[in-house]
Amino acid sequence: MYARVASFEGRDSSLTDQLIQRVRDQGPSSVPDAKGFLGLFDRKGGTSLGVTFFDSEEASRNSEQAFEDMAKDFPPDMRGRRASVDVYEVTAFEGDVEKAKAARVSSLQGSADKLDEAVSKVRSETLPKVKQLQGNTGAIGLADRKSGKAIVITLWESDDALRQSEEQANKLREQAAQFGDQSIGSVDRYEVAVAQQLSGVRV
């Protein structure tokens, strides 16, 4: 399973609710072969992440035109500027993702040679501890084997639960980074505003 992660910035925050409703209406059904979609929004920062799941990397690449066509339905000030598009292998998908209301997205960068070992240890040691934190509803792991970059998305039942887990999350993130001699990059927090058709997503 693979995930296409598109990031957007420079959005007019006053249009966030309209944007979320349009994204919900479009859904993954608008993109051929998409198996599910997760829409993450930072209202104050005017940024967002769209995570679309596919059975294969090829299916993701073949859907680019559909994404371009769909973008035409969203005014630029509503959707913002597309800052990046990357495709990752899904290395973990646990919990009841569709119950999530908040997400913390952490990026880790290290050697591609050590990525498999790091992924294995995160799945066996870090994620079980994350699941024990109060208010956690799941976690998603993504990895780019060529670059050595990994993304961990932890999901929470509320914004309050996310905030209350910060101290423990910091320690677990540092532990995860040590597994693969990775450096910690960005750590961002979002509202989970769209979570559709995710029951079929598997590692």
N, C-alpha and C positions, 0 to 999 in steps of 0.2 A: 504494500500500500504506500502511496506517495501523497504528499501534500504540496500544493502550490500556495505560497505565501506572498500576498501582495500587500505592500504598505503604502499608505496615503498620508499626506500632510498638507497643511495650508488650507484646511477646510473651514468654511464659515460655520462656527459652532452653533449659531442660531438655527441652522437648518438640519441639525442632527436628527431630530425626531422624524422629519420628512424623509431623510436619507434612510434611516432604519426601516421605516415602513415600506419604502420602495425596494430595499434589499430583501425584506421578508416576502414581498409580493413576487419578486423575480425568482428567488430561491435557486437551489442547485439544478432544478429541472430545466432552467434556461441554458445550461451548459451541457453539451453532449458528454455522456460517460461519467459525469460527476456523481460521486457516491454520497456526498454530504458537504455541509458548509458551516463554518463558524465565523461569525462577524463580531469583531472586538472594536470598541470605540472609546476614545478618550475625549470626553465632551469639552473639557477645558482646554486641552492642548490642540484640539482640532486635528488629531491623528486617528488612524484606524488601521486594522489589519483584517484582511479577508483570507481565510484559510479554507481552501477547497480540496477535497479528498478524491483521489483517483486510484484505480486498481494498479496502474502502471505509470511509469514516467512518460512513456510514449503517449498515453491517453491524455496526460496533462499537457504535453507539448502540442498535441493535435487540437486542443480546445482553445488555443490562443485567439483565433479569429472570433470565436464566440464571445470571449471576454471583451475584445475590441468592439464588437457590435453592441454588446450590452452597455458598454461605457457611454455610448451615444445617447442612452436614455436618461443619463444623469448629468444635469448642468455642472460645469466645472467648479463653480463655487460651492456646490453641494457635496460633490465627491472628493474635492481637493486634487492635489497633484499626485500622480502615482510615482512614488520615490524609488521603489524597487519591486522586483518579482524574482522569487527564487523557488526552486523545487527541491524538496527534501524527502528522504525515506522516512516513513513513520516507524519509529523504533519502540514506541510504547503508546498504548491507548487504553486507559483504565478508568473505571468508575462510571458514574452516571453523568456524562458530559452535558446532557440536555437540561439538567437541573441547575447548572451553574449560572450565577448572576455576575460574577467578577472573575478576573483572570490576572495572574502575574506571569509575564513572559520574560524569561531569562535567556540570554545568549552566552554561549561558551565557545572559546576558540582555542584549538590546540593542534597537535600533529595528527594528520590523517592516519598515520601508522598505529596510533594508540586509541583510535576512535572506537573500535570494536570492544576493546577491553573496558573503556570508560562506559560505553553504553550498557554492557553487561552488568557492571557493578552498580550503575545508577538504577537499573531495573531491579536488581536483587537486594540492594542495600538502602538506597536513598528513597525510592518511591514508596516502599512499605512504611517508612517513617512519615512521609508526607501524608499518606492516607490516614494515619492515626491522628493528625492534627484536627482540632475541632473546626467543623465547618467546611472541611475539604470534600469536594464532590468528585474529584478525579484528576488525572494528569495526562498530558500528551508529550511524547518525546519525538523530536525530529532531528535528523542528521544528514549532513552532506559529506559523503565519504571521500570526495575529491579534495575538498578544502579543509576538512577537519572541523567544520563549524557544527555546533549542536544547539538546539533550542529546546528548552523545557517550559511547557505551559502548565501551570498548576491552576486548578479551578476551584471556586469557592461559592458557597451558598449565598453569600452577601458581601457587600463591600466592607462591612464591619468585620466579618470573619477573615477577610483578606488582610486587613490592617492589623488585627490582633495576632496574626501568624508571622508578622514581619521578622521578629527577632529569631524565631526558630527557623524560618525560611532562609535567613542569611547564613546561619550555621550549616544548614543542609546544602545550600548552594556552594559554599566553600568546600565542603566535603566532596561534592560531586566534581568540582573542578580539579581537586587533587587527584582523583582517580585517573585522569588522563593527562595530567600536567597541563591543564587548560587554564587560560586566563578568563576572567569574568568580564564580559562586555556590558551591553545595556541590560537594564532591568526596568521593565515598564509595566504599568498597571492599567487595566481596561475594564470597562463594562462589557459583559457578555450579553449583547442585545439580540443576536440571531444565532440559533443552534438548530439546524434542520437536517433531517434524514441521516442522523449519525449512527443509527442502530446497526447499519451494515458495515461500518468501518472496523477493520481488524488489522492487527499487526501481522 
